[in-house]
């Protein structure tokens, strides 16, 4: 069974083609700068590998390019595709793995306001794939799926019951595919059953969240009702006092749209550092003496550390601290700073091992560590493919 998994951004499209049940990856690639004057496509389709610079005016042209390249290389015909699966984010009333019919797309559209950078490109991509492959099932694994095991007392907000029931406002959590992958991969790495392990998964990148995992299940996570919450992100706010929002709207005359723009596009690393939303740029500016960049770096690491401490208090014992995501996998300085000062809690990082671990699986625990520290490059696409395969098996 061949399952194409797509990861859709506002100006990008990443994909992997899997053959199930062997879970063999047949093809992968990405298209970047969709909508720009010149975009870039890179692909690896078995013996067909390449890179091409050309214009992709919209996602339609990007999808057509991907399907055309796979046809004749890893697929004899597009009818061999058994499913197209998506790492969908949020929809009103849907939190698991779903066939993406009109009801589900309407529910995604209902929550566009909550995920303005995520839902519109996914809705558009699903419709495009349906137009091009009308007989092929389309399946979405929504990011909160892994967090449905959270106990009610961790999920609920102290708000009126009417809001909770009418608008489905609760702590959903996100990056579910990444945290699930960590929950499944870490037991294999340390050679212990997942039922015995307490793990803290740190998915750190342009968008970041942490997850407390006990016995292979999510029991808490740092994101809440929307992907804007928790530790701050590339250009998104993270946790912020809601009355500060109301105060700014009243004092400055900002509209709702004004606040959405500033909280999702002008905040986070970009807003605090004044330099960039990319951690590599921030570290370079920090090394050059930029105080705001240094503050941004320190604040981010501090808040990650604070959440780790709270999860240690909740779980009582942490066996593994895992770093994933773009920053988590490549940011040795962030990992070192996050772990600094936690030695009394059994978290000791080896600076030499840490420095050498860049986007590869690695144990970076230091001498005397009671909690193992691992770099675990995540594989969200594989988790989505597994969920889609299971969904298709239920037909």
C-alpha positions, 0 to 999 in steps of 0.5 A: 500500500502506497501512502503519500504524506504531505507537510503543507506550509504557506510557501512550501510543500514537503512530502514522503512516499511510503510503501506499507506495511513494510514502512519503506520510504520510496521517495521524498522531496520538498518545494520551497518559495511557492509564490515567489518569482523563483522557487526550488524543488529538490527530490529523491525518487529512487535513482531519480534525484535532482534539484530544479529552480523554477517558478511555482506560482501556487500550490497547484503547480507544486503538487502537479510537479510532485505527481509528475516526477513520481509518475514514471520513477517510483510509480507506474501510474498515479492510480497506484497511490492508495492514499494521500495523508496530511499532518493537519493541525486543528478542526472544530470537533475533530481531534483524531485521524479522519477522512478529509471530506467536506464536513471535516474541511468545514470544521477546519475552516471554522478554526482558521482564526485559531491557526491562520498560518496552518489551516488555509494552506492545508484546506487548499492543498486537500481540495487540489489533491481531490481535484487531481486524484478524485478516487484517492482517499485523503486522510488527515492526522490532526496534531492534538490526536496524541494528547487525547490521553491527557487527564481532564484536570490537565486539559480543562481551562477554568472558564464558563461551562458554556464556552467549553461546550459551545466552542470546544475550548480546551487544551488541545496541544500540538506537534502530536506526531512528533511527540508520538514519534519520540514516545515510540523511538525512545524506548527502542533507543534505551532498550526498555518498554515504553510502559516503564518510561517517563519521558519529556519530549522537547520539540524545539524549532520555528514552532516549539512545544514540550510534552510529558509522556508517561507509559507512552502516553501524553499526560501534559503539553505546553501548547493549549487551545491554539498553536500560538501558546506555550514557549514562544515561537519564530514570530508567534507570541507563546504564552501572554497575559490575555488582559495585556491584549485587551489593554493594548487594544484599548490603549492603542486602538488596535483591531482584532486583525491588528492583534492577530498580525502582531501576535502571530507575525511580529512577536516571538524570536522576531519581536524580542530579538529585533533581529530574526525569527531564525535561531541561527541568526539570533546566535550570530547576533548574540555573538556580535554583542547584540543584547536583544538577541542575547535576551531572546536566546536566554528567555527561550532557554529559560522557559523551556527549562521551566517547563521541564522542571514542572513536568519533573514535579508532575511525573516524579521521575524522568528517565529520558529528556529528548530533544527534537525539531530543528533547534532541538536536533541541531542547536547544541547551544540551546540544549546546553543552556536548557540543561545548565543548572539542572544537575541537582535534578539528575540532568547532566549533559556531556558538552563534547557529545552534545557539540558533536550531535547534529541532527543524528540520534545521539545519547548526550548524557553526562557522567552521573546523569540519572536522566538520559539525554537524547537527540532524537530527529523526529519523523512526523511523516512516518507517524502520519503514514502509520495512522493513515494505514491503520485508518485504511485498514478499518474500511 
